[in-house]
Every structure is written in structure tokens, then in C-alpha cells.
Amino acid sequence: KQEVTQIPAALSVPEGENLVLNCSFTDSAIYNLQWFRQDPGKGLTSLLLIQSSQREQTSGRLNASLDKSSGRSTLYIAASQPGDSATYLCAVSGAGSYQLTFGKGTKLSVIP
Amino acid sequence: GAVVSQHPSWVICKSGTSVKIECRSLDFQATTMFWYRQFPKQSLMLMATSNEGSKATYEQGVEKDKFLINHASLTLSTLTVTSAHPEDSSFYICSASPRLAVYEQYFGPGTRLTVT
């Protein structure tokens, strides 16, 4: 059974700092990996999707990497802003299945 | 594009009553819809997968007679929580996969259910 772990559970940084969020998964046979953002009491916003054949994806200040063989992904946020404060969720879909398995998330607080 | 809506956004009901939550794909046809439950400070847990026109597939530990799922069209799935109890209070989120991109999921904004 796939398990997804996110470290740290919470992170507080001053505005402007670069930061890295970590995600690990136990079964490397994945189809893709996604990073989502969730604001309190809200649904999910997809940030980046990395196919299993890809190594990284970039969108603006966000860069996500994938090392499938080691079961790891990182989300890099450059020049953090208070508006980046949210919970970031990592999820993987298994090969042959489109079901997503989620981690518990990292709650990010960017202090002005 | 790829917008998913949920209705209602929040609902309060009394213990023992039933409540229906709707999930709609607004600008695409969704062959498959998923229902998740999220407890405070926990991650999303998949409850069931529904395919249009067929019975839903429930995850282990989810009572299919309590959480009734109907996916009658390519744009609408409903989740009915029957005989709700306070422990059913949670945040319910649906997602939908486009017919032509089954490995992508687009999430609704969620429904906050409180059972008193």
C-alpha cells in the first residue's frame, strides 16, 4: 500500500526566504506526482504535476523535482511571500491506477 | 477550464437525518469522480470512486450503505450521508477526471458538514 510522508509538518519563515518542502513515497511505481495548495477551509489548487518520466516542473516561483527511484520529491518556493501561507499537499497516483494517495501536508507560514 | 463545483459549501444537520452533497464538472465531461473526506489536520482520504452509469467502488472501511454515491451523468455525482452522526462531521471534497484525461483530477471547493 502506497504511503506518502511530508516533512516538515509545519514551517515558518520570514518573507523573502527561499524554502524547500519534502515529500517521500514508499512505492516508486507511480504514474505521476502532484503538489497542491490548500487554504484553510477551502478545496485544493493544483500547483504542479510531474509525470513519472519527468525530473522537474516549474511554474513561476515554484519548482518541483521528482526522483522516482528514491521515492522523493521536493517543492522549492523562491522569494516567499505572505500570500504563500497555506498547507501544501503532495499526492501520487499509482501506475495503472488514477487514484491519488495524499500526504498529510506541510503548513507554511510566511511572516511579513 | 476544468472547473468543479460543490453544493452546498457548508451544511449543518441534526443527528439521524440525511444530507446530500452535489459535485458538478462545469466545463468538461467527467467519466470518473472521486469523493474524499478530510478530518482536521489530516490529509484527504479517498472514500469512493464513481464511474458514470455504474456502481461506486468504496475504499476499505467506508460503509456503502451509509455513504450513498450516485453518478447519473457525465457532469454530476452526488454523495448522500444517511442517518448522519456527529462523527460524520468532516470536510468532504470531490474531484473529477476528464473523459479524455483520466489521469488528471480537478478538485471541488469542498463541503463542510457539521452534524449536531
Interface residues (C-beta under 8 A of the other chain):
Chain A: V4 Y31 N32 F36 G41 K42 G43 L44 T45 S46 L49 L89 A91 S93 Y98 Q99 L100 T101 F102 G103 K104 G105
Chain B: Q6 T32 F34 K41 Q42 S43 L44 M45 L46 T49 F91 I93 S95 S97 V102 Y103 E104 Q105 Y106 F107 G108 P109 G110 R112
